[in-house]
Amino acid sequence: MGGTDGWGPVLVPEPDEPVFEERWQGRAFALGLLSIPLSGANIDAVRHAVNRLDRQDYLDDGYYGRWLHGAENLLHDSSIIAPGAVEARAANLSGDSVGEPSAPEPDKPDYAQTAEGSIRSVSAPQKFKPADRVRAKEFEPAGHTRLPRYVMGHEGTVVIVEPAQVLPDTNAHFQGEHAQWVYTVRFDSHELFGADAERFNLNIDLYESYLENAA
């Protein structure tokens, strides 16, 4: 998962699998979507909510489990539901009799996007151009980031300059959009995974602040 270890083998999708194998999955997906406007969040906050899940909630409960548990994080973050409320309600629905915490006073983020979508216009010139050799910076993210750990410290070549976009690292925490240029960078598999790796090229879209000159 983004270069981190300990997640186990990757599951291969089944051909022609249904969108929802069980009824709860469709309901979980709907709850996940509804939690975004209810909590006052944005798409990057949603990704951050999912990325904070532990291994069981992220993998063992599957794709729609991630939507459900991520929605819980969003609703906790904005004080729409109280800590322990989901567990207490689940216990009561299973036949137990436990007290449920009162609903807290909502505390939604003071946030409003400046335009639809994530593409923005910026006045800053592009720092890189196609054919430039660049290196993905190495750092320990304090919060959300879209820079995969397995490319940190490795060199690649810019192949496309993409439109400027909202920076997820700040937007996920409601610290401003801080839009910047995005670059499609091509990495050689041997550069990323060693000389014994299967030979291929991997293209990754990276924000300008993730990159430095490799020359």
C-alpha positions, -999 to +999 in steps of 0.1 A: +000+000+000+020+030-013+053+012-004+045+002+031+050-033+044+030-059+062-003-059+043-001-094+029-007-106-007-028-087-032-061-103-039-069-108-076-104-096-086-128-122-098-139-119-135-174-105-139-179-100-102-210-081-092-209-045-081-225-055-048-222-091-037-243-085-006-270-060+003-250-043+031-223-033+005-246-010-014-259+005+018-223+011+030-214+028-002-244+051+000-236+059+036-201+067+026-212+091-001-238+108+022-211+113+049-191+137+028-216+166+026-229+157+061-195+161+076-185+191+055-155+172+040-138+171+006-125+142-015-090+145+000-104+143+035-122+112+024-090+096+013-073+106+045-102+091+065-097+058+047-059+058+049-061+061+087-079+028+091-061-001+107-053-032+088-085-051+097-108-022+088-089-015+056-084-050+042-105-077+060-138-059+055-131-053+018-137-023-004-171-014+009-159-019+044-134+008+038-161+032+027-181+024+058-152+028+083-139+058+064-174+074+068-172+068+105-139+087+107-154+116+088-185+118+111-163+115+142-140+142+129-169+167+125-186+156+157-217+144+139-215+112+159-199+106+192-170+081+198-185+047+207-219+055+191-215+030+163-204+002+185-232+009+210-258+010+183-245-022+167-246-039+201-282-029+207-292-040+172-277-074+181-300-077+212-278-062+239-289-033+261-262-007+264-263+031+268-257+051+236-237+084+239-256+115+231-251+132+198-224+159+202-225+195+189-214+193+153-180+209+146-177+209+108-145+224+092-146+260+080-141+250+044-154+259+010-138+249-023-130+278-046-143+260-078-157+227-089-134+197-093-096+199-085-081+216-116-071+252-109-053+280-127-020+292-111+003+321-120+035+303-110+057+291-139+062+254-143+094+243-125+099+212-148+093+203-184+092+171-204+125+151-205+137+167-172+153+142-148+137+146-114+138+129-080+109+122-057+117+138-023+121+118+008+101+129+038+079+116+066+044+129+059+028+146+090-007+138+075-022+129+042+000+127+010-004+113-025+034+106-028+038+068-027+066+058-004+081+034-029+091+063-052+106+085-025+143+091-032+141+076-067+148+093-101+125+094-131+118+114-162+090+140-167+069+129-197+038+151-194+030+184-177-005+181-164-028+210-154-024+226-120-045+209-093-054+213-056-027+199-033-042+170-013-016+173+015-032+205+027-067+202+013-073+170+033-067+189+065-087+220+054-055+241+053-061+256+019-060+243-017-024+255-025-029+244-062+003+236-080+015+219-112+013+182-116+038+161-137+035+126-151+069+111-142+081+078-157+102+055-135+121+024-145+112-007-125+148-014-118+152+020-103+123+014-080+125-023-072+160-034-080+178-052-108+158-084-103+125-068-109+105-075-141+114-048-166+087-022-172+081+016-169+057+030-143+041+064-148+030+083-117+013+118-115+032+138-089+027+173-075+055+198-080+064+201-043+071+163-043+099+167-068+134+181-071+160+183-099+180+151-103+206+167-126 
